[in-house]
Amino acid sequence: MGWAERRLDTLEEAMRRIIVAVLLGLVCTGLGAPARAGAPARGFDGVRGWNEAALQAVRALRASDADAARWYAMLNVAMYDAVNGIVGGRGEPAREPALVTGRGPRDGDPFAAAVAAAHTVLVAVDPARAAEYDARRAADLARVAPGHRRAEGVRWGEQVGREVVRARADDGSSPVRSQPAGAGPGVFRAEWSGVQYADVRPFAVRDPGAYVPGPPPALDSVTYAAAFAEIAVLGDARVPAPDLLATYQFWSLPAGSDQPPGEWMRIALTAGGDRGLSLARGARMTALVSMALADSTVTTVRTKQTYRHWRPTTAIREADTDGNPLTSADPAWTARSGSVGGTPEWTSGHSSYSNAAATVLAGFFCSDNVGFSLATDTAPAGQARTYPSFSSAAAEAGRSRVYGGQHFAFSDRAGQAIGRGVGDEVLATRLLREQGRTHVGSCPL
């Protein structure tokens, strides 16, 4: 046999070995060997499906924005810790847990773990719909081959879900507390509830109070007068402006919707799905976003409670009491939204939520310039809008509050700063690799 023939035989043998190895790997995966997290048949779609169930729960229960953000964070923290506990260091980089420490079973199925964790959390926060969650759980687990791996994944996921529920049971989110009605120039008038969220234990940031801004501009300042003049025109219901009204409505998202945090979870799910995230990366992304949303709630509510600033409707109708020669009262002024607003004005929660999520998403995907389309729960005629970046959507969401006559522009800017600060800290300090480079300043994450 010549050299060329021997070389050909060697190559053919090598190819046979490669083919056999690949086939054995596929067979083992199907029969229960550790599967890659995020296999196309049952990867990020599991994260998406359980988040969609949570969005529907928030709508059905008419949950507040604060409660909604907390539930989204509980759900996604549980899914992340369930998945990370199995795949971390075993095919995926070992990463810090969000809440639940310890490693899961090496031979557990990560998808089954995510499903079990999500189911456990949603049944706890929304027991009235337990049957619906049971059916979703059964359907998802039917996509995993029965056997030891599935059972171990379910056992671990249920454990993680219970620990998350137990850890958040005394986080300060209940009982509901209210701040009494106020009086006088610059003071929010109505009693409002949900004040307990000013002291809720954060999911991720060290101190939510670090992001509480100083007071709003003084009533007799030029800055206040400029914002007053702007919203007196842009937010006036008597001035026809269909485009401004449509933008306000698109982002209004009151009780009965998935709330502003829910729309940003939808944006995250769209971006993750479009980019084919694996189960592990997708669970990490939604955990980071949801924790930032929840923690921005704490800072925003604490700011509202501290300063109790009046809403534009009251400010404009009673401008003759503000001591500012550059403002004038208009007792007939009505906000384009048709509402005074249910919480103090300083600062805008829509702005803080939007910028917290946009900051995390831009950091996670290594670029703010990620385009997407969105039809919110309150989109006029259900029509979607398309955005070239996360920040452009966040900017519009914040600005919509001015168009609706709900917030002064300075409150939008302050809310943006809260969101960016919280988002930056979450990215810089949470769910990092346990060894080697972190995801801060390194892309892809």
C-alpha positions in Angstrom: 0.0 0.0 0.0 1.4 3.4 -1.0 1.7 6.5 1.1 -1.4 8.1 -0.5 -3.5 5.0 0.1 -2.4 4.8 3.7 -3.1 8.5 4.2 -6.6 8.1 2.7 -7.3 5.2 5.1 -6.2 7.3 8.0 -8.5 10.1 7.1 -11.4 7.8 6.6 -10.8 6.2 10.0 -10.7 9.7 11.6 -13.9 10.7 10.0 -15.6 7.5 11.1 -14.5 8.2 14.7 -15.8 11.7 14.6 -19.2 10.6 13.2 -19.5 7.9 15.8 -18.7 10.4 18.6 -21.3 12.9 17.3 -24.0 10.2 17.1 -23.2 8.9 20.5 -23.4 12.4 21.9 -26.8 12.9 20.3 -28.1 9.6 21.6 -26.8 10.2 25.1 -28.4 13.6 25.1 -31.8 12.2 24.1 -31.5 9.4 26.7 -30.7 11.6 29.6 -27.1 12.7 29.5 -26.5 16.3 30.4 -28.1 18.4 27.7 -26.8 21.8 26.7 -28.7 24.6 28.4 -31.0 26.2 25.9 -31.4 23.4 23.4 -33.6 24.8 20.7 -36.6 22.6 21.5 -36.8 23.8 25.1 -34.5 26.7 25.9 -35.3 30.4 26.2 -39.0 29.8 25.2 -39.5 28.4 28.7 -38.3 31.6 30.3 -40.5 33.5 27.9 -43.6 31.4 28.6 -43.5 31.7 32.4 -42.9 35.4 32.1 -45.9 35.7 29.9 -47.9 33.8 32.6 -46.7 36.4 35.1 -47.7 39.3 32.9 -51.2 37.8 32.7 -51.4 37.4 36.4 -50.5 41.0 36.9 -53.3 42.0 34.5 -55.9 39.7 36.1 -55.1 40.8 39.6 -54.9 44.5 38.7 -51.6 44.6 40.6 -49.8 47.9 41.3 -46.6 48.7 39.5 -44.6 48.0 42.6 -46.2 44.6 43.3 -45.8 43.7 39.6 -42.1 44.5 39.6 -41.6 42.4 42.8 -43.4 39.4 41.3 -41.4 39.6 38.1 -38.2 39.7 40.0 -39.2 36.8 42.3 -40.1 34.7 39.2 -36.9 35.4 37.3 -34.6 35.2 40.3 -36.0 31.7 40.9 -35.5 30.6 37.3 -32.0 31.9 37.1 -30.9 30.3 40.4 -32.5 27.0 39.4 -30.7 27.0 36.1 -27.4 28.4 37.3 -27.3 25.9 40.1 -27.2 23.1 37.6 -25.2 24.4 34.6 -22.9 26.8 36.4 -19.4 25.4 36.0 -20.8 22.5 34.0 -20.9 23.7 30.5 -21.6 27.3 31.5 -19.3 29.7 33.5 -19.9 29.4 37.2 -21.8 32.5 38.3 -22.9 34.0 41.6 -26.5 33.1 42.6 -29.1 35.8 42.7 -30.5 34.6 46.1 -30.3 30.9 46.6 -26.9 29.6 47.3 -25.6 26.0 46.8 -25.2 23.8 43.7 -28.0 21.9 42.2 -27.8 18.2 41.2 -25.2 17.6 38.5 -27.5 15.2 36.8 -30.6 17.5 37.0 -32.3 18.8 33.9 -32.0 22.7 33.9 -35.2 23.2 31.8 -37.2 21.1 34.3 -35.6 23.0 37.1 -36.6 26.4 35.6 -40.2 25.2 35.1 -40.5 23.9 38.6 -39.1 27.0 40.1 -41.3 29.3 38.1 -44.4 27.2 38.9 -43.6 27.3 42.6 -43.3 31.1 42.7 -46.4 31.8 40.6 -48.6 29.5 42.6 -47.4 31.2 45.8 -48.2 34.8 44.6 -51.3 33.9 42.6 -52.9 30.8 44.2 -56.3 31.4 42.6 -54.9 30.4 39.2 -52.9 27.4 40.5 -54.8 25.1 38.1 -53.6 27.1 35.1 -50.0 27.0 36.4 -50.3 23.3 37.0 -51.3 22.8 33.4 -48.5 24.9 32.1 -46.0 23.0 34.3 -47.3 19.6 33.0 -47.1 20.7 29.4 -43.5 22.0 29.8 -42.3 19.0 31.6 -43.8 16.7 29.0 -41.1 18.1 26.7 -38.4 16.6 28.9 -37.8 12.8 28.7 -39.1 11.2 31.9 -36.6 9.8 34.2 -34.0 10.6 36.8 -32.7 13.8 35.2 -36.1 15.3 34.9 -37.0 14.3 38.5 -33.8 15.8 39.9 -34.4 19.0 38.0 -37.9 19.3 39.3 -36.8 18.6 42.9 -34.1 21.3 42.7 -36.3 23.8 41.0 -39.1 23.4 43.6 -36.5 23.8 46.3 -35.2 27.0 44.8 -38.8 28.4 44.2 -39.7 27.7 47.9 -36.5 29.4 49.1 -37.2 32.5 47.0 -40.8 32.7 48.3 -39.7 32.2 51.8 -36.9 34.8 51.5 -39.3 37.5 50.2 -42.1 36.8 52.6 -40.8 39.3 55.1 -39.3 41.8 52.6 -41.5 44.7 53.8 -43.9 44.6 50.9 -46.8 44.0 53.2 -48.9 45.1 55.0 -49.9 48.0 52.8 -49.2 51.4 54.2 -50.5 54.8 53.2 -49.3 58.4 53.5 -52.0 60.8 54.7 -53.3 63.6 52.5 -51.3 66.8 52.5 -52.0 70.5 52.2 -50.3 73.7 51.2 -48.3 75.0 48.2 -46.1 72.4 46.6 -47.6 69.5 48.6 -49.4 66.4 47.1 -53.0 66.5 48.3 -54.4 63.0 48.3 -53.8 60.1 50.5 -51.9 57.4 48.7 -51.1 53.8 49.3 -48.0 51.6 48.6 -45.7 53.7 50.9 -44.3 50.4 52.4 -42.3 50.0 49.2 -40.0 52.8 50.4 -38.5 50.3 52.9 -38.7 47.1 50.9 -35.6 45.0 51.0 -33.8 45.3 47.6 -33.1 42.3 45.3 -29.8 43.6 44.0 -28.6 47.0 45.0 -26.8 47.7 48.2 -28.7 50.8 49.3 -31.7 52.1 47.3 -31.5 55.3 49.3 -28.2 56.1 47.6 -30.1 57.0 44.5 -32.8 59.2 46.1 -32.3 62.7 44.6 -32.4 66.0 46.4 -35.7 68.0 46.4 -37.4 69.2 43.3 -36.7 72.7 42.0 -38.0 75.4 44.4 -41.4 76.7 43.6 -40.1 80.3 43.1 -37.2 79.2 40.8 -36.8 79.9 37.1 -36.3 76.1 36.6 -39.7 75.4 38.1 -41.3 78.2 36.1 -39.9 76.8 32.8 -41.2 73.3 33.5 -44.5 74.8 34.6 -44.8 76.7 31.3 -44.0 73.6 29.2 -46.5 71.3 30.8 -49.2 73.9 30.9 -49.2 73.8 27.1 -48.1 70.2 26.3 -50.2 68.5 28.9 -53.4 70.6 28.5 -56.4 68.6 27.6 -58.0 71.6 25.9 -55.2 71.8 23.3 -55.8 69.2 20.6 -52.7 67.1 20.0 -53.6 63.6 18.8 -49.9 62.5 18.6 -49.1 63.6 22.1 -52.3 61.9 23.4 -51.4 58.7 21.6 -47.9 58.6 23.0 -49.3 59.2 26.5 -51.8 56.4 26.1 -49.3 54.0 24.6 -47.2 54.2 27.8 -49.9 54.9 30.4 -50.3 51.2 31.6 -52.6 51.6 34.6 -54.0 48.9 36.8 -55.4 46.1 34.7 -52.4 46.2 32.4 -49.0 44.4 32.8 -47.7 47.8 34.3 -44.6 49.6 33.1 -42.3 47.0 34.5 -44.2 44.4 32.5 -43.7 46.2 29.2 -39.9 46.3 29.9 -40.0 42.6 30.6 -41.7 42.1 27.3 -39.0 44.2 25.6 -36.4 42.0 27.2 -38.1 38.8 26.1 -38.4 40.1 22.5 -34.7 41.0 22.4 -33.7 37.7 23.9 -35.8 35.7 21.6 -34.6 37.6 18.5 -31.0 36.8 19.4 -31.6 33.2 20.2 -30.4 33.3 23.8 -29.8 30.0 25.5 -31.8 29.0 28.6 -28.9 30.0 30.9 -28.2 33.4 29.3 -31.9 34.1 28.9 -32.6 33.4 32.6 -29.6 35.6 33.6 -30.8 38.5 31.4 -34.4 38.5 32.7 -33.1 38.2 36.3 -30.9 41.2 35.9 -33.6 43.3 34.2 -36.3 42.3 36.7 -34.1 43.0 39.8 -33.3 46.4 38.4 -37.0 47.1 37.9 -37.9 46.0 41.4 -35.1 48.0 43.1 -35.8 51.2 41.2 -39.3 50.9 42.7 -37.8 51.3 46.2 -35.9 54.4 45.4 -38.8 56.0 43.5 -41.3 55.4 46.3 -38.9 56.6 48.9 -38.4 59.8 46.9 -42.1 60.3 46.6 -42.7 59.7 50.3 -39.9 62.1 51.3 -40.8 65.1 49.1 -44.6 64.7 48.5 -44.4 67.1 45.6 -47.7 68.3 44.0 -48.8 67.2 40.6 -49.1 69.6 37.7 -52.9 69.8 37.8 -52.8 71.1 41.4 -49.7 73.3 40.7 -51.4 75.0 37.7 -54.8 75.5 39.3 -53.2 76.9 42.4 -50.2 78.7 40.9 -51.3 81.9 42.7 -50.0 80.3 45.9 -46.5 79.2 44.7 -44.8 82.6 45.2 -43.4 82.6 41.7 -44.0 85.7 39.6 -43.4 83.7 36.4 -46.4 81.4 36.9 -50.1 82.1 36.7 -53.0 80.2 37.9 -55.5 78.5 35.6 -58.4 77.0 37.7 -59.9 75.3 34.7 -56.7 73.5 33.6 -57.1 69.7 33.1 -54.4 67.2 32.3 -54.5 65.5 28.9 -54.5 62.2 30.8 -57.8 63.1 32.5 -56.2 62.3 35.9 -54.3 64.3 38.5 -52.1 61.3 39.4 -52.3 58.9 42.3 -48.9 59.4 43.9 -46.6 62.4 44.6 -45.0 63.9 41.5 -41.3 63.8 42.3 -40.1 61.6 40.7 -41.5 59.8 37.6 -41.8 56.0 38.1 -42.2 55.4 34.4 -38.8 57.2 33.8 -37.0 55.2 36.5 -38.4 51.9 35.4 -37.7 52.5 31.8 -34.1 53.7 32.3 -33.3 50.9 34.8 -34.3 48.3 32.2 -32.8 50.1 29.2 -29.5 50.4 31.0 -29.3 46.7 31.9 -30.4 45.6 28.4 -27.8 47.8 26.7 -25.1 46.5 29.0 -26.2 42.9 28.6 -26.4 43.0 24.8 -23.2 45.2 24.5 -25.1 47.8 22.6 -28.0 50.2 23.1 -28.7 50.1 19.4 -31.0 47.1 19.5 -34.1 47.6 17.5 -37.5 46.1 18.4 -41.2 46.6 17.9 -43.7 46.8 20.8 -47.5 47.1 21.1 -48.1 47.9 24.8 -51.3 46.8 26.7 -52.6 50.4 26.2 -51.4 51.0 22.6 -54.2 52.9 20.8 -55.9 50.5 18.4 -53.3 47.9 19.4 -50.7 49.4 17.0 -47.1 48.6 17.6 -44.3 51.2 17.6 -40.7 50.5 16.4 -37.7 51.7 18.3 -34.0 51.8 17.1 -32.7 51.4 20.6 -33.6 50.7 24.2 -32.8 54.3 25.2 -35.1 55.7 22.6 -38.0 53.7 24.0 -37.1 54.8 27.6 -36.9 58.4 26.5 -40.4 58.3 25.0 -41.8 56.5 28.0 -40.6 59.2 30.3 -41.6 62.1 28.0 -45.1 60.6 27.7 -45.7 61.6 31.3 -45.2 65.3 30.3 -47.6 64.9 27.4 -50.2 63.4 29.7 -49.9 66.3 32.1 -48.7 63.9 34.8 -45.1 65.0 35.5 -42.9 68.0 35.1 -39.9 67.5 32.8 -37.5 67.8 35.8 -39.2 64.8 37.3 -38.7 62.8 34.1 -35.0 63.7 34.2 -34.6 62.7 37.9 -36.4 59.4 37.3 -34.0 58.7 34.4 -31.1 59.3 36.7 -32.5 56.9 39.3 -33.0 54.2 36.7 -29.5 54.6 35.2 -27.9 54.5 38.7 -29.8 51.3 39.7 -29.2 49.6 36.4 -25.5 50.4 36.4 -25.1 49.0 39.9 -27.0 45.8 39.1 -24.8 45.2 36.0 -21.6 45.9 37.9 -22.2 43.8 41.0 -24.7 41.0 40.4 -24.6 37.5 38.8 -20.9 37.9 38.0 -18.6 35.0 37.1 -17.1 33.4 40.2 -13.7 33.2 38.5 -12.0 35.1 35.7 -13.3 38.1 34.0 -16.7 39.4 35.0 -19.3 40.6 32.5 -18.5 44.3 33.3 -16.9 46.0 30.4 -16.6 42.6 28.5 -18.7 41.6 25.6 -20.4 39.3 24.9 -21.5 39.0 28.5 
